[in-house]
Amino acid sequence: MTAQSSILKKTSLTFCLCILILGCGIAEYEEQANQTIDFVAEADESDKLLGYPVQVPTAKDGNNKDVTKPTFLRLPRENYSRPYPDFVRGKGMLLVKYGKQKGSTVIPRDVFLAYSDETEGGIFKDGVLEHFEAKTEKKKLPGLKLKDGVKTDQYYFTNSSSETIHLFLAIDEKVAVIFKYDLDKPQGAKQEKVSERSMRTFRLNDFADAAKAQWDLKQQYEGGDKKP
């Protein structure tokens, strides 16, 4: 092998390696770019329907342990993100309520977060369903696929006040999210779109803290007001 052919062979090998490396870099870049595009598209869609993340009050049980947990959830634009009152205790649960602003025609009318406050095991689910007067469980399948592996069962039912309840119950996490609608308001596809879009922002614990940090950074970057 001549010196010239050896140099040519090494040059060709180097060129091929560069193309291979560059190809991997491009593929990785394209994947990241597609993820960013999807994230922006999802955020834009959420921003059309949703407002500020909810504020969750801190509450203790009889052993001075936190009942509530870090939670990230964005509600429909005209719903309050501040709870009122701070919370209500029920059977095996602590309930946090978020309503809509006065004069608003937005649906849902109220949104609730329920956290387990069990003094004995196994009553959280029953406590939530009983509180919202679910005479019979009308379960909608399949369940909504949420991020971070959170599994929820969905229930639709009407209570004694002729209100429609759309309830997401995460048994493993012992947390529930409840959307309440007036029957005389437009329902159907719009109701489902709003509640499911809101639920797609749902995060708990460390994931909630990370989502809140991203929200704050986004508000800072866009020059928005972080306070509801």
C-alpha positions as CSV (number, residue, x, y, z in Angstrom):
1,M,0.0,0.0,0.0
2,T,1.5,3.4,-1.0
3,A,1.6,6.3,1.3
4,Q,-0.9,8.1,-0.9
5,S,-3.4,5.3,-0.8
6,S,-3.0,5.0,3.0
7,I,-3.7,8.7,3.4
8,L,-6.7,8.4,1.1
9,K,-8.1,5.4,3.1
10,K,-7.7,7.3,6.4
11,T,-9.3,10.4,5.0
12,S,-12.3,8.4,3.7
13,L,-12.7,6.6,7.0
14,T,-12.6,9.9,8.9
15,F,-15.1,11.4,6.4
16,C,-17.5,8.4,7.0
17,L,-17.1,8.7,10.8
18,C,-17.9,12.4,10.6
19,I,-21.0,11.7,8.5
20,L,-22.1,9.1,11.0
21,I,-21.6,11.3,14.0
22,L,-23.2,14.2,12.2
23,G,-26.2,12.0,11.3
24,C,-26.6,11.0,15.0
25,G,-26.4,14.6,16.0
26,I,-29.1,15.6,13.4
27,A,-31.4,12.8,14.5
28,E,-31.0,13.8,18.1
29,Y,-31.6,17.4,17.3
30,E,-34.7,16.5,15.3
31,E,-36.1,14.5,18.2
32,Q,-35.5,17.4,20.6
33,A,-37.0,19.9,18.1
34,N,-40.1,17.7,17.7
35,Q,-40.4,17.4,21.5
36,T,-40.2,21.2,21.8
37,I,-42.8,21.7,19.1
38,D,-45.1,19.3,20.8
39,F,-44.6,21.0,24.1
40,V,-45.2,24.5,22.7
41,A,-48.3,23.2,20.8
42,E,-49.7,21.7,24.0
43,A,-48.9,24.8,26.0
44,D,-50.6,27.0,23.4
45,E,-53.7,24.8,23.5
46,S,-53.8,24.9,27.3
47,D,-53.4,28.7,27.3
48,K,-56.5,29.0,25.2
49,L,-58.6,27.3,27.8
50,L,-56.7,27.4,31.2
51,G,-55.6,30.0,33.6
52,Y,-53.3,30.0,36.7
53,P,-52.3,26.9,38.7
54,V,-54.3,26.2,41.8
55,Q,-53.0,27.2,45.2
56,V,-53.3,24.4,47.8
57,P,-53.5,25.2,51.5
58,T,-51.4,23.3,54.0
59,A,-53.4,21.1,56.3
60,K,-52.3,18.7,59.1
61,D,-53.9,15.5,60.4
62,G,-54.1,14.4,64.1
63,N,-50.5,13.3,64.0
64,N,-49.4,16.7,62.6
65,K,-48.6,15.2,59.2
66,D,-49.4,17.0,56.0
67,V,-52.7,15.9,54.4
68,T,-52.4,17.9,51.2
69,K,-49.4,17.3,48.9
70,P,-47.7,19.4,46.3
71,T,-50.1,19.6,43.4
72,F,-50.0,21.4,40.0
73,L,-53.3,21.8,38.2
74,R,-54.4,24.6,35.9
75,L,-58.1,25.3,35.9
76,P,-60.4,26.9,33.2
77,R,-59.5,30.6,32.8
78,E,-62.5,32.1,34.7
79,N,-62.2,29.7,37.7
80,Y,-60.5,31.0,40.8
81,S,-57.2,29.5,41.5
82,R,-57.4,30.4,45.2
83,P,-59.4,28.1,47.4
84,Y,-62.5,29.2,49.4
85,P,-62.8,28.4,52.2
86,D,-59.3,27.0,52.7
87,F,-60.6,23.5,53.1
88,V,-63.5,21.3,54.4
89,R,-63.0,18.0,56.1
90,G,-65.3,15.1,55.1
91,K,-65.4,11.3,55.5
92,G,-61.9,10.1,55.1
93,M,-60.9,13.2,53.1
94,L,-60.0,16.8,53.1
95,L,-61.7,18.9,50.3
96,V,-60.4,22.1,48.7
97,K,-62.9,24.1,46.5
98,Y,-62.3,26.4,43.6
99,G,-65.2,28.3,42.1
100,K,-65.8,30.6,39.2
101,Q,-65.7,34.4,39.2
102,K,-69.0,36.2,39.8
103,G,-71.0,36.6,36.6
104,S,-68.9,34.1,34.7
105,T,-70.6,31.7,32.3
106,V,-67.7,29.4,32.1
107,I,-68.0,25.7,32.7
108,P,-67.4,24.0,35.0
109,R,-69.0,26.0,37.9
110,D,-66.8,24.5,40.6
111,V,-63.6,22.4,40.8
112,F,-62.5,20.4,43.9
113,L,-59.4,18.7,45.0
114,A,-59.8,15.9,47.5
115,Y,-57.0,14.4,49.6
116,S,-57.1,11.4,51.8
117,D,-57.5,12.1,55.6
118,E,-58.3,8.6,56.6
119,T,-58.3,7.5,60.2
120,E,-58.8,4.0,59.0
121,G,-57.8,2.5,55.6
122,G,-60.0,2.1,52.6
123,I,-62.7,4.8,53.0
124,F,-61.3,7.6,50.9
125,K,-63.0,6.5,47.6
126,D,-66.3,5.9,49.4
127,G,-66.0,9.2,51.2
128,V,-65.4,11.1,47.9
129,L,-68.3,9.4,46.1
130,E,-70.7,9.8,49.0
131,H,-69.8,13.5,49.4
132,F,-70.8,14.2,45.8
133,E,-73.9,11.9,46.1
134,A,-72.9,9.3,43.7
135,K,-75.9,7.0,44.1
136,T,-74.5,4.6,41.5
137,E,-71.0,4.7,40.0
138,K,-71.2,5.5,36.3
139,K,-67.7,4.8,35.2
140,K,-66.4,6.0,31.9
141,L,-63.8,3.9,30.1
142,P,-61.1,4.1,29.1
143,G,-59.5,6.2,31.8
144,L,-57.6,9.3,30.8
145,K,-53.9,8.7,30.3
146,L,-52.0,11.2,32.4
147,K,-48.3,12.0,32.6
148,D,-45.9,10.7,35.3
149,G,-47.8,7.3,35.4
150,V,-50.8,8.7,37.4
151,K,-53.7,6.4,36.9
152,T,-57.3,7.7,37.4
153,D,-60.7,6.2,37.2
154,Q,-63.4,8.5,35.7
155,Y,-67.0,8.8,36.9
156,Y,-69.9,10.7,35.5
157,F,-73.1,11.0,37.5
158,T,-75.9,13.5,38.5
159,N,-76.5,14.4,42.1
160,S,-79.7,15.4,44.0
161,S,-79.2,19.0,43.0
162,S,-79.3,18.2,39.3
163,E,-75.6,18.8,38.9
164,T,-73.4,16.8,36.6
165,I,-70.2,15.5,38.3
166,H,-67.1,14.5,36.4
167,L,-64.8,12.9,38.9
168,F,-61.2,11.7,38.4
169,L,-60.1,9.4,41.2
170,A,-56.4,8.4,41.6
171,I,-56.7,5.6,44.2
172,D,-52.9,4.9,44.4
173,E,-52.2,8.6,45.1
174,K,-55.4,9.0,47.3
175,V,-56.2,12.2,45.5
176,A,-59.3,13.1,43.5
177,V,-60.2,16.0,41.1
178,I,-63.8,16.8,40.8
179,F,-65.5,19.1,38.2
180,K,-69.1,20.2,38.9
181,Y,-71.4,21.4,36.1
182,D,-74.9,22.9,36.1
183,L,-77.3,20.8,34.0
184,D,-78.7,23.8,32.3
185,K,-75.4,24.8,30.9
186,P,-73.9,23.5,27.6
187,Q,-72.4,20.1,28.2
188,G,-71.1,17.3,26.0
189,A,-67.9,17.7,24.0
190,K,-67.1,21.1,25.4
191,Q,-67.4,19.9,29.0
192,E,-65.1,16.9,28.3
193,K,-62.6,19.0,26.4
194,V,-62.2,21.5,29.2
195,S,-62.0,19.0,32.1
196,E,-59.6,16.7,30.3
197,R,-57.4,19.5,29.1
198,S,-57.2,20.7,32.7
199,M,-56.4,17.2,33.9
200,R,-53.5,16.9,31.4
201,T,-51.7,19.6,33.5
202,F,-52.2,17.5,36.7
203,R,-48.9,16.8,38.6
204,L,-48.2,15.6,42.1
205,N,-45.3,15.8,44.5
206,D,-41.9,16.3,42.9
207,F,-43.5,16.5,39.4
208,A,-45.7,19.2,40.7
209,D,-42.8,21.2,42.0
210,A,-41.0,20.9,38.7
211,A,-44.1,21.9,36.8
212,K,-44.5,25.0,39.0
213,A,-40.9,25.9,38.4
214,Q,-41.4,25.7,34.6
215,W,-44.6,27.8,35.0
216,D,-42.8,30.5,36.9
217,L,-39.9,30.6,34.4
218,K,-42.5,30.8,31.5
219,Q,-44.2,33.7,33.3
220,Q,-40.9,35.5,33.9
221,Y,-39.8,35.0,30.3
222,E,-43.2,36.3,28.9
223,G,-43.3,39.1,31.4
224,G,-46.6,37.8,32.8
225,D,-48.0,38.2,36.3
226,K,-47.4,35.1,38.4
227,K,-50.1,36.0,40.8
228,P,-53.7,35.0,40.0
